[in-house]
Amino acid sequence: MSSLTVQTSNPFAGPSCHDREDRCVSPTEFWTSVLHERLQAWDGVDNSSPPATVDAALARIEEEISAMEGAMLAGRRRHNALLPIAHLLPDILPRVFNFLTLDKPRIPDADLNDVKSYAVRQQVALGWIKVTHVCVAWRDAALSHPYLWSTLFSRASTKWTAEMVSRSKAAPLSYIADSSSNYNGPLTFMEGPLGSMILPRLRYLYWDISATMFTNEDVRLRSIMESMPVLRTLLFMNIYSIEHLPELIKEVALPALRRLTLQNTFPASWTARMMHHLTHLEIIVDPDSFDAEYSSDDQDASSERGLPSPSEILLCLSHSPRLESLTLSRILNPPGAGTQHRRQPAVSLPCLTNLNYIGSAAALSCLLEGLDATPAVFSIDNTGTVEEHAHLLDRLIPWLGAESQPPTRSLLIRRDHGKVLALVARSEQTQDPHVKLRIDATETQGSDECNRMWYLFVSFVCGHLRTNRVGIRALTLEGQILSRLGVDGFRKLVADTELANIEELRLLGTDSPAGLPALALLPGDRIYLPKLEYLELYRAPLANARVGDVLLNYFKARRERGKQPVKTLVLRACLKVEDWEADLGEFVKDIISIACFNREFWTSVLHERLHAWDGVDNSSPPATVDAALARIEEEISAMEGAMLAGRRRHNALLPIARLLPDILPRVFDFLTLEEPHISDNFLNDVKTYAIRQQVALGWIKVTHVCGAWRDAALSHPHLWTTLFARASTKWIAEMVSRSKAALLSYIVYTRPSYNGPLTLMDRPLGSMILPRLRYLFWDTSATTFTNEDLRFRSLMESMPVLTTLNLTNYHSTRCLPKLIEEVAPPALRHLTLHNIFPPSWTARMMHNLSHLEIILNSGLDAEWSSDYQDASSERRLPSPSQLLLCLSQSPMLESLSLSCVMDPPSAGEHLRHQRTVSLPCLTKLNYIGSAATLSCFLEGLNATPAVFSVDTRGTVEEHAHLLDLLTSWLGVETRPPTHSLLIRRECGKVLALEAHNKETREPHVKLRIDAREPGNNDECNRIWYRFVHFVCGHLRTDSVGIRALTLEGLILARFGVDGFRKLVAETKLANIKELRLLGTDSPAGLPALALLPGDGVHLPKLEYLELYRAPLANPRVGKALLDYFKARRERGIPLMKTLVLRACLSVEDWRADLGKYVGNLLYDKWS
């Protein structure tokens, strides 16, 4: 036995490494040479060496590679340690990750089913967790911060949820359960060990119960409530309807619960223990979710189904004396009309600092009668009558002026849509308002009544708001509020309330002329707003005497009376600022003019151009009025021309304008396919005329974008070559003109039209279209042909360049008239007849074709009638002999499609020998119909199409005969070698087979058989196996054979274990590399992979295996799969690269064992 001495000296100890550094070699050369020296003693070892030597060499090489990977890892760590982000203190990075958890939370993989790429889906689903894959330092930082892992999602897998709980250590947990949660929903926690890990540490629970059914018999909810001792925040949500929690949790208390939110969810009762000792309570009812008569299966007849009364809410609040925040949205039941008012029980909430309410003003008044609280911040949005709002305002007086309220600094009064008024008060301490009031007086009739109510409301609130000794400093009016208050109302408001000393006034409505006169002085009047320092106006027309003069006089009066001038005047989108800027500048320190789109400049230029006509009005002499009108029209026309030039200059600078001149028409070419223009008559259901016109235009809208796009479209004649008969005559003529000399296509729809093909012969339009017509689609469903009407014959003779003709009838089957039997367009090569038969099968139009398609809808009657057909005409479907005679007139035929078109032979009829027709150019054949008929047809056809699709029905014998005739087609040399095979069981006893090659996506062989006569399943199984075995044995393949096999539907159950084994062993499927079992009958086929005594390994070259809904817990599946992988390893077969389990059960129990024998195991749970 020979021995080999291995030198393991360290080359770094010698001078060789320094020599390499001295020579300044590249890092690649350096490390390659070092590795070569380290392995130099093993250079002579190859596969012919003794096994022990090979094993020792492999071990040494693996050791060196592992050491190099460790060195590389150390280098990466050293690199990362020098990056700027590594300078952060150790506790900073986890805090950064904390913010990232909010911006990019982890998304359940099931929510990303629309993302096709598995790798991309996994990356998106990870969310912020991707940062833990950057480097070891980041991963350690994230793992050292338990709170990063404390938010759990119900849509995550059980294994990942358990991992998150482990990483969160002892931190309190938050759990988000959405409406589609089933497997990991809170109710299922009690059934597994995951509940004992999560519930005792749960601090926050968000539970969407929209898809959860609660019953009084199900005690799991009670168990959950009793298992959360540290839960502080609980949120129940239902997005569909109102849900009552079951009665069995009425007496269950959550000792640590302080924050409760109920959205479209009602408690078991308003005195339930879960409603006690709260600090934050939020009850919300969506207006679209509540129905006074809503039902609940788990609710008995005695349960209350309506909204709670104010008394019930007060009783509920009495159990939470330390309540700090309360939100009630559409939850209170308003008192009915005429009901006797009952005094509410008194409830004291001394700690209440925040209240939000949306609903009825009358209901809120009832609630406030029994509520003893003065919240510092409150928001009220209510509806009701004037009397109800007046009563409510009296109740709010203690709240408005309470000492706990921060002093109001600024006030915003806004008119919302309709007759809705809003008031917002802010203090200096916070940006958020501390008082928000919004009233909608629904019963207010006239504008005067509404104005009076608005003034009383605003003055009442302003008079009672708590302020400091200076009062309110800033007032903002938005919307059409000044016109509601009026001059006198605005004066009283700023004189009699806390607004007298405001320093900032913003009039942001468009009704400035209605309010600014309030600043004007009357005899003996004092100066309004003497401390005003900042004034802002929006769209104020300064040329109006009620605005500009009043504003200037107000500033003058302030100076005359020794008041400080206004520091800042802001004019936003105001007109005529230049004319007033000099005068106003004498009294204001700083004027800021904010123009809106430079409209002010162009308006002033136009005003200067028309200055000579300012005095002209309707009372001027007619000649002067006409001259002024002509001049104004001339100026407007000139402005439109200047605007057009500006748009052209703008468009010329856009990025799309950089395209080469011939690119844009090609883009439009694609658009004509996506958005063809549609006849306006098809859009009668679209009521709006403008929208109907836009839809009808289709792609032609691009010609309305700009002049450059229009010129590009008009310079491309092929864009205008598709004509529609339903369009107007004028538009068709325009399209023909724009198409220049290009060949045309003409589309004729079902309804008879003035521009139909038969009418083109009688009008000048026909001479423009027919000589250039290349493609004609004609739906003849509403067209009547007669042998006396010569127009059809003239039409056929007038289309010398027609290459494609498609005649269609959707309602019945018809024959073309006899008078065109000897007439045909000379250039015709593509012919499609849909429920249309030619005058005879030897007609001239059937000659010299390259593409023929004849389709007969199977639902139509073979004994169809025709008014123009004489008694001697054939009314039956053509026989195979007639079809072959027809095809003999087109020896250069390339594509043939026949659908339900041939007459099947009668029972017992002997097959007659067909005449032989040779079609050497035929490359594609599609057939749907009887197997016996196709056999008759193929007996007389000499052709070997490279691509064919056959869909047949018949007996077993008929299909056996057909397969014998197809043998030469399956293995023909012109056919590309088959790379993949799909076998699918469709509905009933229908079997389909598709063969694909590498070059094309479409299959080059499609076979579909429907053997309707087999009485039992065994006979059907035998037929299917013979069919598949026969086809697989005769398909043309390369030297390797078929590489991929896919089985869909319940196909494995048909083949059985022995049938599947024979199939993959005796045919060209023995060397497949990819196997997909996508049916739900995996237990019927997977045992075929198991070994029998003396057997070899089936599918030894298999690299990819995909299973769908395979029950791995079944020993015929899971154990058979594991045994197969073990046998492969025992026999030295390479490891399988990929195993995909889609929607399979019990994967977690088998993942560890299967992972030992598979390179990559992918599990898609939600397929």
Stockholm file with secondary structure:
# STOCKHOLM 1.0

chainA/1-1167         MSSLTVQTSNPFAGPSCHDREDRCVSPTEFWTSVLHERLQAWDGVDNSSPPATVDAALARIEEEISAMEGAMLAGRRRHNALLPIAHLLPDILPRVFNFLTLDKPRIPDADLNDVKSYAVRQQVALGWIKVTHVCVAWRDAALSHPYLWSTLFSRASTKWTAEMVSRSKAAPLSYIADSSSNYNGPLTFMEGPLGSMILPRLRYLYWDISATMFTNEDVRLRSIMESMPVLRTLLFMNIYSIEHLPELIKEVALPALRRLTLQNTFPASWTARMMHHLTHLEIIVDPDSFDAEYSSDDQDASSERGLPSPSEILLCLSHSPRLESLTLSRILNPPGAGTQHRRQPAVSLPCLTNLNYIGSAAALSCLLEGLDATPAVFSIDNTGTVEEHAHLLDRLIPWLGAESQPPTRSLLIRRDHGKVLALVARSEQTQDPHVKLRIDATETQGSDECNRMWYLFVSFVCGHLRTNRVGIRALTLEGQILSRLGVDGFRKLVADTELANIEELRLLGTDSPAGLPALALLPGDRIYLPKLEYLELYRAPLANARVGDVLLNYFKARRERGKQPVKTLVLRACLKVEDWEADLGEFVKDIISIACFNREFWTSVLHERLHAWDGVDNSSPPATVDAALARIEEEISAMEGAMLAGRRRHNALLPIARLLPDILPRVFDFLTLEEPHISDNFLNDVKTYAIRQQVALGWIKVTHVCGAWRDAALSHPHLWTTLFARASTKWIAEMVSRSKAALLSYIVYTRPSYNGPLTLMDRPLGSMILPRLRYLFWDTSATTFTNEDLRFRSLMESMPVLTTLNLTNYHSTRCLPKLIEEVAPPALRHLTLHNIFPPSWTARMMHNLSHLEIILNSGLDAEWSSDYQDASSERRLPSPSQLLLCLSQSPMLESLSLSCVMDPPSAGEHLRHQRTVSLPCLTKLNYIGSAATLSCFLEGLNATPAVFSVDTRGTVEEHAHLLDLLTSWLGVETRPPTHSLLIRRECGKVLALEAHNKETREPHVKLRIDAREPGNNDECNRIWYRFVHFVCGHLRTDSVGIRALTLEGLILARFGVDGFRKLVAETKLANIKELRLLGTDSPAGLPALALLPGDGVHLPKLEYLELYRAPLANPRVGKALLDYFKARRERGIPLMKTLVLRACLSVEDWRADLGKYVGNLLYDKWS
#=GR chainA/1-1167 SS CCCCCCCCCCGGGSSHHHHHHHTTCCHHHHHHHHHHHHTGGGTTCCTTSCHHHHHHHHHHHHHHHHHHHHHHHHHHHHHHHTSGGGGSCTTHHHHHHHHHHHHSCCCCGGGGTTCCCHHHHHHHHHGGGGGGGTCHHHHHHHHTCGGGGCEEETTSCHHHHHHHHHHTTTSCEEEEECTTCCTTSGGGGGGSHHHHHHGGGEEEEEEECTTCCCCTTCCHHHHHHHTCTTCCEEEEECSSSCEECCGGGTTCCCTTCCEEEEESEECSCTTCGGGSSCSEEEEECCTTTCCTTCCCTTCCTTSCCSCCCHHHHHHHHTTCTTCCEEEEESCSCCCCTTCCCCCCCCEECTTCCEEEEEEEHHHHHHHHHTEECCCSEEEEEEEECHHHHHHHHHHHHHHHTCTTSCCEEEEEEEECSTTEEEEEEEESSCSSCSEEEEEEETTCCSHHHHHHHHHHHHHHHHHHSCCCSSCCCEEEEESTTHHHHHHHHHHHHHHHSTTTTCSEEEECSSCGGGTGGGGSCCTTCCCSSTTCCEEEEESCBTTSTTTHHHHHHHHHHHHHTTCCCEEEEEEESCBCHHHHHHHHHTTEEEEEEECSTTHHHHHHHHHHHTGGGTTCCTTSCHHHHHHHHHHHHHHHHHHHHHHHHHHHHHHHTSGGGGSCTTHHHHHHHHHHHHSCCCCGGGGTTCCCHHHHHHHHHGGGGGGGTCHHHHHHHHTCGGGGCEEETTSCHHHHHHHHHHTTTSCEEEEECSSCCTTCHHHHTTSHHHHHHGGGEEEEEEECTTCCCCTTCTHHHHHHHTCTTCCEEEEECSSSCEECCGGGTTCCCTTCCEEEEESEECSSTTCGGGSSCSEEEEECCTTSCTTCCCTTCCTTSCCSCCCHHHHHHHHTTCTTCCEEEEESCSCCCCTTCCCCCCCCEECTTCCEEEEEEEHHHHHHHHHTEECCCSEEEEEEEECHHHHHHHHHHHHHHHTCTTSCCCCEEEEEECSTTEEEEEEECSSCSSCSEEEEEEECCCCSHHHHHHHHHHHHHHHHHHSCCCSSCCCEEEEESSCHHHHHHHHHHHHHHHSTTTTCSEEEECSSCGGGTGGGGSCCTTCCCSSTTCCEEEEESCBTTSTTTHHHHHHHHHHHHHTTCCCEEEEEEESCBSHHHHHHHHHTTEEEEEEETTC
#=GC SS_cons          CCCCCCCCCCGGGSSHHHHHHHTTCCHHHHHHHHHHHHTGGGTTCCTTSCHHHHHHHHHHHHHHHHHHHHHHHHHHHHHHHTSGGGGSCTTHHHHHHHHHHHHSCCCCGGGGTTCCCHHHHHHHHHGGGGGGGTCHHHHHHHHTCGGGGCEEETTSCHHHHHHHHHHTTTSCEEEEECTTCCTTSGGGGGGSHHHHHHGGGEEEEEEECTTCCCCTTCCHHHHHHHTCTTCCEEEEECSSSCEECCGGGTTCCCTTCCEEEEESEECSCTTCGGGSSCSEEEEECCTTTCCTTCCCTTCCTTSCCSCCCHHHHHHHHTTCTTCCEEEEESCSCCCCTTCCCCCCCCEECTTCCEEEEEEEHHHHHHHHHTEECCCSEEEEEEEECHHHHHHHHHHHHHHHTCTTSCCEEEEEEEECSTTEEEEEEEESSCSSCSEEEEEEETTCCSHHHHHHHHHHHHHHHHHHSCCCSSCCCEEEEESTTHHHHHHHHHHHHHHHSTTTTCSEEEECSSCGGGTGGGGSCCTTCCCSSTTCCEEEEESCBTTSTTTHHHHHHHHHHHHHTTCCCEEEEEEESCBCHHHHHHHHHTTEEEEEEECSTTHHHHHHHHHHHTGGGTTCCTTSCHHHHHHHHHHHHHHHHHHHHHHHHHHHHHHHTSGGGGSCTTHHHHHHHHHHHHSCCCCGGGGTTCCCHHHHHHHHHGGGGGGGTCHHHHHHHHTCGGGGCEEETTSCHHHHHHHHHHTTTSCEEEEECSSCCTTCHHHHTTSHHHHHHGGGEEEEEEECTTCCCCTTCTHHHHHHHTCTTCCEEEEECSSSCEECCGGGTTCCCTTCCEEEEESEECSSTTCGGGSSCSEEEEECCTTSCTTCCCTTCCTTSCCSCCCHHHHHHHHTTCTTCCEEEEESCSCCCCTTCCCCCCCCEECTTCCEEEEEEEHHHHHHHHHTEECCCSEEEEEEEECHHHHHHHHHHHHHHHTCTTSCCCCEEEEEECSTTEEEEEEECSSCSSCSEEEEEEECCCCSHHHHHHHHHHHHHHHHHHSCCCSSCCCEEEEESSCHHHHHHHHHHHHHHHSTTTTCSEEEECSSCGGGTGGGGSCCTTCCCSSTTCCEEEEESCBTTSTTTHHHHHHHHHHHHHTTCCCEEEEEEESCBSHHHHHHHHHTTEEEEEEETTC
//
